[in-house]
Amino acid sequence: MKQLKVSSLSAENIDRIIEMAWEDRTPFDAIRAQFGITESEVKRIMRAQLLPKSYSKWRECVEACKTKHAKTRSEEISRFKSSRQRAISSNRISKSK
């Protein structure tokens, strides 16, 4: 996938990246696969978009969470998204019936 510059991302994409970054079961690899940005770029987005206290809390959660990095994930976890997350296809939220 072609690497995107963070500055070229739309507000909608940035919101989706933030949402995915907060989800415990969504690894940084899933964000990279969908948006073409690295973990460090996700951290940069989070720092810029969140309040300092919220960013610190997020970083603490990421450091403690084994599911955010593919290498430390349990082999039992084979999906990128939480089962409670709405279906997403091609970065568009599918309409639920």
N, C-alpha and C positions, 0 to 999 in steps of 0.2 A: 504494500500500500504506500502511496505517495505521502511523504511527511508534510503536514500542514503547518503553517506558521500560526502561532497562537493569536496573533493580531488579525488574522484573516477569518477567525471563527465568528459566527453570528452569535447574537445574544442568546438565541434559542439553543445553540450547540453548547455554549458555555454553561447555561443552566443545566443541560442534560449531563455534561461532564461533572458538574458539582454534585448532582443527584447520584450519579454512578460512584463517585469518589466516597460519598457518605455511606453507601451500601456496603455492608461487611462482606457479602458474598461476591461482589464484583471485583475481580482482580484488575490491577493496572494493565495487564495484558489485554483485557477486554476493551478497555478504553483506547488502548493503542490500536487494536484491530479495527475499532469503529471510527476513530477520529485521526489516527496517525500521529498521536502526540505521546511523548515519553512520560515516565513517572515524574521526572523533575519538572517538566512543563505543567503537569497536573498540579504539582505542589505550588508552582508559581501562580497558576490561575487561582487556586484556593487562597493563597496569601493575599492576592490582589482583591478578591471578591468577598472574602469573609472578614468579619470583625476580628481584631487580634485575639481576643479570648476564644472565639469560635474556632479560629485556625489552630490555636494551641490545643484545644480539646480534640479536634480532628486528628492532629498529628499524634497525640497520645493514643487515640483509638487505632490509628494505622500501625503504629509501632507494636501495639499489643495484639493485633489481629493477624492470625496466621493465614487467613484466607485471602488477604489482599495481594499476596505475592504467590505466583503459580508454583514456585519451587517449594514453598512451605505449606501448601495446601494438602489436605488429606486426599488420598486417591478416591475416597467415597464421594467427594464433591466434584461433579463433572460438568456443572453448568455455570454460566457466567452470571446469571441473574437470580434473584430471590424468587421463590415460587409466588410470592405476594405481589411482585412487580407486574405492571401491565405489559401486555405483549408489545414488542417493538420489532418492526421490520424496516430495514433500510433507514434507520434513524427516524422513523415516523411512528408515532403511537397508533397502533391499530384500534379501530373502533370495536368496542365490545358490544355484544348483542344481549 
